[in-house]
């Protein structure tokens, strides 16, 4: 077993709680600023992070499913599924843990929830930098889109996956 496999084995996936909002927010901000900078301008990133506040996660956590990946007390990433419209609304990984198996573990938990709730298709609006991650997980690009933020339009890709 490699060190990387040992790390993946240490990751636990759990439901988010309201008292996780601040940590989720910090992961979200860091992920956008550091991981997304390869595909977005400074202006786009500033507009994107400018709309985020810890209180933004309250309803998503309450409605669920909203999962965290954790190693001990550290939150490594998060993701949430809107079961009503069959959409993964967010999936972000702390930049220090990208490409270490965190994102796929969160995605698998969300997909299991989707299957268990009877969904046959999942949709995600992917940031440009995450398209290859979702393609490796079986998602297929459908079309490009511009996402409206208060002061910017940012590019993204609508992707879908048929569930078994």
C-alpha positions in Angstrom: 0.0 0.0 0.0 1.3 3.5 -0.9 1.3 6.6 1.3 -1.4 8.0 -1.0 -3.6 5.0 -0.4 -3.0 5.3 3.3 -4.2 9.0 3.1 -7.4 8.0 1.2 -8.1 5.4 3.8 -7.9 8.1 6.5 -10.6 10.2 4.9 -14.0 9.9 6.4 -17.2 11.1 4.7 -19.9 12.5 6.9 -22.9 14.7 6.8 -22.3 18.4 7.3 -23.6 20.1 10.4 -24.5 23.7 10.9 -21.4 24.3 13.0 -19.3 23.3 10.0 -20.4 26.4 8.0 -17.2 28.4 8.7 -14.9 25.6 7.8 -16.9 24.9 4.6 -16.7 28.5 3.7 -12.9 28.6 4.2 -12.4 25.5 2.0 -14.7 27.0 -0.7 -12.8 30.3 -0.8 -9.4 28.6 -0.9 -10.5 26.2 -3.6 -11.8 29.0 -5.9 -8.8 31.2 -5.3 -6.1 28.6 -5.8 -7.5 25.7 -7.9 -9.7 27.8 -10.2 -7.1 30.4 -11.0 -5.8 28.2 -13.9 -9.0 28.9 -15.8 -10.4 32.2 -14.5 -9.2 35.7 -14.3 -8.5 37.5 -11.0 -11.6 39.6 -11.6 -13.8 36.6 -12.1 -12.4 34.9 -9.0 -13.0 38.0 -6.9 -16.6 38.2 -8.1 -17.1 34.5 -7.4 -15.7 34.5 -3.8 -17.4 37.9 -3.1 -20.8 36.2 -3.0 -19.8 33.6 -0.5 -20.6 33.9 3.2 -20.8 31.1 5.9 -24.5 31.6 6.2 -24.9 30.6 2.5 -24.6 26.9 3.4 -27.4 26.8 6.0 -30.2 25.8 3.8 -28.1 23.3 1.8 -26.9 21.6 5.0 -30.5 21.5 6.4 -32.0 20.1 3.2 -29.1 17.7 2.4 -27.5 15.6 1.4 -24.5 17.7 2.1 -21.3 15.8 2.7 -17.9 16.6 4.1 -14.6 14.8 3.6 -12.6 15.0 6.8 -9.3 13.7 8.2 -9.5 14.0 11.9 -10.9 17.5 12.7 -9.8 18.9 9.3 -12.3 19.4 6.6 -10.7 18.5 3.2 -13.7 19.1 0.9 -17.5 19.2 0.6 -20.3 18.5 -1.8 -24.0 18.8 -1.9 -26.8 17.3 -3.9 -30.2 18.8 -4.8 -32.3 15.7 -5.0 -35.3 17.7 -6.3 -33.7 18.7 -9.5 -31.0 15.9 -9.7 -28.1 18.3 -9.6 -24.8 18.3 -7.7 -24.8 21.9 -6.6 -21.2 22.0 -5.3 -18.1 19.9 -4.9 -14.9 21.6 -3.8 -11.7 20.3 -2.3 -9.1 22.2 -0.3 -6.1 23.0 -2.6 -3.7 21.1 -0.3 -5.7 17.9 -1.0 -6.6 18.1 -4.7 -5.7 14.9 -6.7 -5.5 12.8 -3.6 -8.9 11.0 -3.8 -10.9 13.5 -1.7 -13.1 14.7 -4.5 -14.0 11.2 -5.8 -14.9 10.0 -2.4 -17.3 13.0 -2.0 -18.7 12.4 -5.5 -19.3 8.7 -4.8 -21.2 9.5 -1.7 -23.4 12.0 -3.6 -24.0 9.5 -6.4 -25.0 6.8 -3.9 -27.5 9.2 -2.4 -28.8 10.0 -5.9 -29.2 6.3 -6.7 -30.8 5.5 -3.4 -33.4 8.3 -3.9 -34.3 6.9 -7.4 -32.6 9.4 -9.6 -31.6 8.1 -13.0 -29.6 11.1 -14.2 -27.3 13.6 -12.4 -26.3 17.0 -13.7 -23.6 19.3 -12.6 -22.6 22.8 -13.7 -18.8 22.3 -13.7 -16.2 25.0 -13.4 -13.8 24.9 -16.4 -10.9 23.6 -14.3 -13.0 20.6 -13.1 -14.3 19.3 -16.4 -11.6 16.6 -16.7 -12.3 15.4 -13.2 -16.0 14.8 -14.0 -15.2 13.3 -17.3 -13.0 10.7 -15.6 -15.9 10.0 -13.3 -18.2 9.3 -16.3 -19.9 12.7 -16.8 -20.4 13.9 -20.3 -20.2 17.6 -21.3 -23.5 18.9 -22.8 -22.9 22.6 -23.4 -20.9 25.5 -22.2 -22.7 28.2 -20.3 -21.9 31.6 -18.7 -22.8 31.8 -15.0 -24.0 35.2 -13.8 -22.4 36.6 -10.7 -23.3 40.0 -9.4 -20.5 41.7 -11.3 -19.2 39.1 -13.7 -20.1 36.3 -16.1 -18.0 33.2 -15.6 -17.7 30.2 -18.0 -18.8 26.7 -17.0 -19.8 23.5 -18.5 -23.1 21.6 -18.0 -22.4 17.9 -17.6 -24.6 14.8 -17.1 -24.2 11.2 -16.0 -26.7 8.4 -16.3 -26.9 6.4 -13.1 -27.1 2.7 -13.0 
